[in-house]
Amino acid sequence: MESINISKRKYENLKKLKLAEGVISTEASFYKLLYMNKVKVFKNLHKTSGKVFANKLFTLTMLDEYKEILPDSFVIPEALCSVEKEIKGFILPYIKGITLESYLNDKNVDTKDKLYYIKKIGDILDKLEHIRNNSVLDSIYINDLHASNFIVEPKKKDIKVIDLDSSRICDAKPFSARYLTPLSLFNEFPCKNKYDIYIKDDPKMEGMSVLDMMKYADYEVYYCKYNNYRDELGYVNSNRESDLYCYTILFLNYLYGENVGSFTLEEFYNYMYYLEKLGFDRELLNVIYLIVSSAPNENIGNFLDSVTEEQVKKASKDEYKKYLIKY
């Protein structure tokens, strides 16, 4: 991966970028940087040593190596950035637009336009599935998939994926993700992801069927040996199931207005029953239910055309609370 060096003076005089409302970055600060007569974004990492940083560098290198076959919607880091030969972070293309989260919260934007961009995320996930199945790159997942990690370009009717240095590519170790925490709804059926770790790292489980894995006597013992590792480098070794789970949660959060991923299983089923009462398409609901089942998740983007503006309005937290009080 290309590396550029800037002077300490230039570094200290960089103009800080203001993040979108509601967007918080704990791992880095962002600055505007003029490079090759073009405005770039400099992601200045707070931590530039240790295992997490080494994992970050590996992820950046793999993104650069495979950039030619990754989706056009991916905002790929372009170069490492050093100050007096000490790596401080990396530079990215500067994208003019707004975060999907801000776009979805804008009351002046039509529902059909919001659903259009949510559906485009489904198209991106389909492209990744195609890449994994038809190229040498058989492991690429967004991982930290949430509305603030997408940039909407309304004039181009396009959407970009950012923060890809937290993605999973090749043998990169797991990074933390907003919707994949120990207390999230995701952990009601964590087997969808635990297996992904076992198959790769535990030779005793090579070729073992899912059913056999569930019967495996030392299941929890083998899981627990990864606890410290996962606490240090991230919660989930992301895979197809986790990306599709996060995508479904993103859509539900848009409907509800808050994080449905923090629901208990009972709260989730109660809210889903309410969506049924609102007349949401049965096929769409069946796909959403998959995230709390042991069956493989599906791409909800293929079922969003059925959603109406009235259904979106009624699905909000305020309307749902009124329903609970009434019934």
N, C-alpha and C positions, 0 to 999 in steps of 0.2 A: 504494500500500500504506500502511495506517495506520502512524503512528509515535508512540511514547510516549517521554516523557522522565522519568528518575528522578534524584533528587539524588545527589551524590557520596557523601554520608553513607550513604544507603540502599544504594547500590551496594557500598560497602566492607563493609557488614554482611550481605550476602546469604549464605545458607547453601549451601555447596557440595554438589552432588549426588554421591553415590558411584556410579560406573559399575559395571556388572555385571562379575563376575570374567572376565578375559580380554579385556575391551573397553578399547581404548586410543584416545584421541582426541588427535591431534597438532595439530589446527587450532583447538581451542576448549576452554574449560572450561564446566561446566554448573552452574547454580544454581537453587534454588527462588525463585520470585518471586510475591508476592501481588499480583494485578492484577484489579480489578473484583470483589473479594471471592472470587476463585477462585485456586487454586494453579496456577501456570504454570511452565514450564521456560524459563529464560533461557540461550540459547547465546551465550556470550561469546567472540567470535572473537579469536584472537591477532593476526591481521593485518587491519587495517582501511584499507588503501590499496593502490594498484597494480592491475594488470590482473586478477589472480585475484579480488580483492575486488569489483571492478567487475562481473566475470562472476557472482559470487555474488549481488550485488544484482539483476542482471537476472533471474537464475533465480528468486529470491524473488518478484520482481514478476510474472513470468509465472505462477508457481504460484498467486499470489493472484488474478490476472485470470481464470484458468480453473478456479478451485476448485469452481465449481458443477457442472462436468462430469467432474471427476476422481473416481476410485473412493472410496467411503466409508472404505476401509481406509487411505487416505493421511493421514498426520498433517501437515497443512499449516501452515507458519509463519503466525502471526496478525498480527504487527506488528514493525516495526523497533524497536530499543530504543536510546535515546541517553542519555548521561550528560553533563549540562551542554552539550547540543546537539551532542555528538560521537557518531556512531553506533558502538556497541560490539558489536552483534549483533542478535539477534531473539528473540522469545518464541514458544513452542509450547504446545499443550495438554499437560497432565500426564497420562500414561497409566499406569495401575496394571497392572503385569504383569511378565513376565520376558522376557529376550531369547530368541529361538528357539534360539540357540546354547546357552544354559544349559539350556533345556528339553530339547534333544536329548541333552545330556550327562548328564541326570538319570536314573540307573539305576532310580529308583522309578516312572518314567513308562512306561506300556505302549507297545509298539512301534506298535500301531494308532493311538494318539493322536498320536504323533510323525509318522507318515505322513499323518495327517489334516491337520496344519498345513502340512506340506511340499506336500501336494496343493493346499491353499488358495492357495499362492503361484502355482501354475499358473492358478488361476481369476483371480487378479489380472492376470496377464500376458494372459490372454484378454480381459479387460475393457479393458486398454490397447490391444490390437489393434483391438477394436471402436471405441473412441474415435478412434483414428487413421484408421480407415476410414469413419467415419460422423459426423464432426464437423469443425469448423473447425480443431481442434487435431490436426494431422496429424504432429506430432513430439513425442512424450512417451515417455521411456524411464527406467527406474529407474537404470541405469548401475551404481552401486556396490552390486550385489545380492549380499549374503552374509548368513549367519544372524544376525549381530549387529545387522543393520539391520531386523530384524522383532521386534515385541513380541507375545508370546502372552498373551491374556487367557483363561485356562482357564475361568473362571466363565461367560463369555459365549460360549465356543467360537469365539472370533474371533481375528484376527491383524491387526496394524497395520504399515504401512511407515513407517519413520522415516528421518532423515538425507536428506530429499528435496532439500535445498539442494545436493546433489551430483548431482542428476538431470540429464538432458538434456531441455530443453523449449524448443520454438521454435528460436531461433537461438543459444541458449546455447553457449558454447565448452566443450570437453571438460574434465571433472574426472578426477582419478585414481580408480582403483577397485581394490579388493583383489585380485580375480581376473584383472584385465586388465593385467598387467605385462609388460615386455619378455621376461621369462624364463618366462612361463607357457605352458602347453600351447596356449593360445589362438593363439599366434603360429605354430603349425604351419600354419595356414590363415588368415593375416591378411587375405587378399583379401576376405573377407566384410565387413570393415570399411573397408578402404582405399577400396573403391568408393564407399562412402557419402560420403567426403570429396571424392573426385574429382567425382562427379556434381553435388554442390552448389557446389563452389568452382572447378572448372576447366571453362570453357565449351567447350574443345576436345573434351571427353568427353561432352557433353550428348547423350543418346539413344543412346549407344554400348552395344552388347550386352556382356554379361559375357564372352562368348567373344572379342569384338574387343578388349576391355580387356586380356585375358590375352596377346593378341598385340601389344599396343601397344608399339612400339619403345622409347619413352622411359619405360616404366613405372616403373623404379626412380628415374630422374631426377625424375619428377614426385612420387614418394613422398618422396624425400630432402628436397625443398624444404620439407616440413612438419615435419622432424625437430625443429628448434629450437622451433617453435610447440608441438608436441606435448609436448616435454620441459618446457616452461614451464607449460602449462595442463592437461596430462593426457595419458594414453597413447593413448586410443581415443575417437574420435568415435562414441559408442555408438549402436547401432541395435537392431533386432529380434534380429539374430543374436547380438549380445553379451549381451543380456538372457537369451536362452534358453540360451546357453553357461553363463553364471554360475549359472542355475537348475539346470542339469544337474550342474555342479561342486558346488553346495551339497548336492545329493542324494548324490553319490558320496562327498563328505567325511563325510556322516552315516554312510554304510555303513562306510567305511574307518577313520574316526576321525582322519584327518589330511588335509592339503591335497593332493588328487589332482591339482590344477591345476599342481603343481610337478613332476609326473612327466615323464620323457622320453616320446617317442612309443612306444618299445619297452616301457617300464614300463607305460604305459597299456594297450597291447594284451595284455600278459601278465596284468594284473589283470582285464581284460575276459574273457579266456579262462577265468580262475578263476570269474568270475561265471556264465559259461556252464555250467561244471562243477557249480555249485551249483543249477542248474535255474532261474535267472532267466528270466522270460518272454522269448521270442525277439523279440517286437515292441518291448518295452521296451529290450532291448539294441540293436536296430537303430537306435532313436531316439538312444540314447547315442552310438553310433558316429558319428552325423552331425556331432558337434562337431569331429571330426578328418577331415572330408571337405570337399569344395568344395560339396556340396549344402546347401540351406537347412536350418537347425536346426528341430526340432519341439518341441512342449511335452510334456515327460515326464509332466506331471501327469495326462494322460489315460491313462497306462499303469501307475500306481502301485498300483492295487487288487490286482494280481497278486502283490505282494511279501509274503512270509510272514515271521513272526517268526524262524523258524529260519534263513532265508536271510540276514536282517539280522545275526543273531548270527555266522554263519559268514563273513560278508563283512568282518569287522573285520581290522585290520592284524595283530593277534596270530595269528588263525586262518590268515590268508593266509601269514604267515611260516612257520607250522608246515607248511603245504602245500608251500611252496617247499623246505623242508629235507627233507621226506619224498620229494618227487618230483624 
